[in-house]
Every structure is written in structure tokens, then in C-alpha cells.
């Protein structure tokens, strides 16, 4: 699979998608991306920087959404130029696909929108790899239809991301059986360790979460055979403008990744 300037084997090479939930400002995005690039070099991990230019699915209409498409793409282009990291972001409307593809190396389809045919086909038609996040309301095997929509327009470079399933009110549960079920669709599978600990709407006006569970679920997912892991991270999650309760402090991320690479090496050897 070609992502940015890197041709890598996502079925065999452990990789990470990490960054802010939403672009807060150019300075903080660049600083975080530079830190992530340094971590990736030290650990020899392929890392894709992620930050949303618009959060169209915030709990409250008054919540911060991001800088918007054009400004967001300008910031992500600078991140690429200054750090060398490939970049990804999510799109919410088919009309955003072409502009996003001018900058993004991987286009993400949000979990809530994973059944939106026009959105998937617009992203898949750009020629860029796409990351389809499994909806919290779907069984793993139901993602076969989303994959089929992307393949119908000629896209074969598809990642699938598992991020838990709804269980009762304001609760998500991660079923590690979802990982091999999704892999049977012929796509590498990413485990979203941060959104999986969400408590959707749990704060009333915003989403809550159990950040202390992130490393535990990440280790379990890599042991279960996922191909990559997704983290949202921040220098100070308590001040993050989106999803702070579900973020890993950047100061802790390298230690977590060190453990995950060791687990991945063991699992790969056994396979």
C-alpha cells in the first residue's frame, strides 16, 4: 500500500495513526507532529499524522469544530512539509473529497458515516487510500458493504478501523473478535484505542471517556492481531478542544508504543 512517499505492507508492518482530535491551531499541530515524528524515528515505526479540519459530529452546537476545509488543508500541508509525516483527516461531505485529496495521503470516513454511499465513493474515487471506520452500530461483517462500495469505483487500498460497539446508554464495548472478522474482508485492520474508551454524550454537552483504559485495550488489540493502532494524543488533554477525556498525553505515548511493538513482534512470529 502506498501512503504518502512510503510503500509499505500493512499486513506485516506495524503502523500507527496518531494526532489531535481536531486541528486547534497551526502552532500546536506542528509541535505535536514534530514530537510524533521524533517518536516514530526512534522506534522505527511508520506513523501517519491525524487531525480533523472539521468535527461535524460534536455533541453540542456550541462545541469547537475546527478551522474548516481550506485552512485545515493548509495546516496539514505544512505538517507534511516540515515533518515528512504522511497526513490524514476525515471528510463529512462528498464535495470535500477532491480538495482533501490534494493534501491528504489517507482519507478517513467517520464511523457515523460509514454507510453513506456517496461519501465513500467520492473518497474512493480520488485515487487515495481510504480508512473506513466501522460504525458503533454495526457488526464487523456488516462492513463488507462499505468495502464493496469503495471497491466498486476501483479503490483497493482500504484500511478498516475498529472503535467499539454501542452497549447500553453512553457506553462502548470493544470485542476483540471484531479484528479477525474485519480482516476476513481482505483489509488491514486498525484498532482505535482512544475512541473505543468513549462514553458518547456522557458529559451531557460533550463526550466523556475512560482514558486509563486506552493502553489496556491497545495491548489487547495488538495481541489479537490488529495491523495498526490509532491514538488521539495531546500535550494537555484537559485543555483539548475536542475529546480530551479519550486522549493519551503525548508524554506517555512512546512508552505505550514500545510495548505494542514488542507484542506485535511476538504475534507476528507466532503467525
Secondary structure by P-SEA (a helix, b strand, c coil): ccccccccccccbbbbbbbbcccccaaaaaaaaaaaaaaaaaaccbbbbbbbcccccccccccccccccaaaaaaaaaaaaaccbbbbbbbccccccccccccccbbbbcccccccaaaaaaaaacccbbbbbbbcccccccaaaaaaaaaaacccbbbbbbcbbbccccbbbbccaaaaaaaaacbbbbbccccccccccccccbbbbcccaaaaaaaaaaaacccbbbbbbccccccccccccccccccaaaaaaaaaaaaaaaaaaac
